[in-house]
Amino acid sequence: MPFLEERLTKDWATKVLHPDRKMISAILFDLMEMGKDIAEEIKMKDYENLDVFLDEHKNGRSPFHLLEGESRLDGSLAQLKKCPMMSLLNSFKSEGKFPEHFDEVTEKYKYYYKKKEGILHPFCIVHQTIRSQIGDHFRIDKKKVQVFQIACINATGDRIVYSTEGTSRCGMSQAEIDKKVKGNACLYMIKCI
């Protein structure tokens, strides 16, 4: 089970995303702080070179694999097979719908962080914060690792959201991005600088 699934509980999420909490900015702060805290908990090491990192990833031992589960690396692109937040997210469904305030939290995040708009639900905020933080905690070939979200696709595969920050850096057209994200949960880029 990916670390993210173990660490984020419904009890925690219910408290943070309680519909009676009126301050959306406080909810956003709590979601991002949880992401930072979880990133600190993941055991990480530096990698001698990219080949060693790729081998570790393929064998399920990279920080990203431990955090979120299986993803396929294609050069600097990572295609996450399954959203590790789906079970938690679905536990909040009532009559096939998510609470209305989930959309409000998601839209407010997109408003504040205009270039990081590639999120589908509040738990994407936690997940993507962790991914970004992980990159700050290890090196590949003595280089810092940066992570950029490119796109997410919803569980039914009929809605893709894009992150301007990632799409502007990946050098792919929207059609190419769509092709890579289809059949997966999301697409992101790992870059060594």
Rosetta blueprint (number, residue, H / E / L):
1 M L
2 P L
3 F H
4 L H
5 E H
6 E H
7 R H
8 L L
9 T L
10 K H
11 D H
12 W H
13 A H
14 T H
15 K H
16 V H
17 L L
18 H L
19 P L
20 D L
21 R L
22 K L
23 M L
24 I H
25 S H
26 A H
27 I H
28 L H
29 F H
30 D H
31 L H
32 M H
33 E H
34 M H
35 G H
36 K H
37 D H
38 I H
39 A H
40 E H
41 E H
42 I L
43 K L
44 M L
45 K L
46 D L
47 Y E
48 E L
49 N L
50 L H
51 D H
52 V H
53 F H
54 L H
55 D H
56 E H
57 H H
58 K H
59 N L
60 G L
61 R L
62 S L
63 P H
64 F H
65 H H
66 L H
67 L H
68 E H
69 G L
70 E L
71 S E
72 R E
73 L E
74 D E
75 G L
76 S L
77 L E
78 A E
79 Q E
80 L E
81 K L
82 K L
83 C L
84 P L
85 M L
86 M H
87 S H
88 L H
89 L H
90 N H
91 S L
92 F L
93 K L
94 S E
95 E L
96 G L
97 K E
98 F L
99 P L
100 E H
101 H H
102 F H
103 D H
104 E H
105 V H
106 T H
107 E H
108 K H
109 Y H
110 K H
111 Y H
112 Y H
113 Y L
114 K H
115 K H
116 K H
117 E L
118 G L
119 I L
120 L L
121 H L
122 P H
123 F H
124 C H
125 I H
126 V H
127 H H
128 Q H
129 T H
130 I H
131 R H
132 S H
133 Q H
134 I H
135 G H
136 D L
137 H L
138 F L
139 R E
140 I E
141 D L
142 K L
143 K E
144 K E
145 V E
146 Q E
147 V E
148 F E
149 Q E
150 I E
151 A E
152 C E
153 I E
154 N L
155 A L
156 T L
157 G L
158 D L
159 R L
160 I E
161 V E
162 Y E
163 S L
164 T H
165 E H
166 G H
167 T H
168 S H
169 R H
170 C H
171 G L
172 M L
173 S L
174 Q H
175 A H
176 E H
177 I H
178 D H
179 K H
180 K H
181 V H
182 K L
183 G L
184 N L
185 A L
186 C E
187 L E
188 Y E
189 M E
190 I E
191 K E
192 C E
193 I L
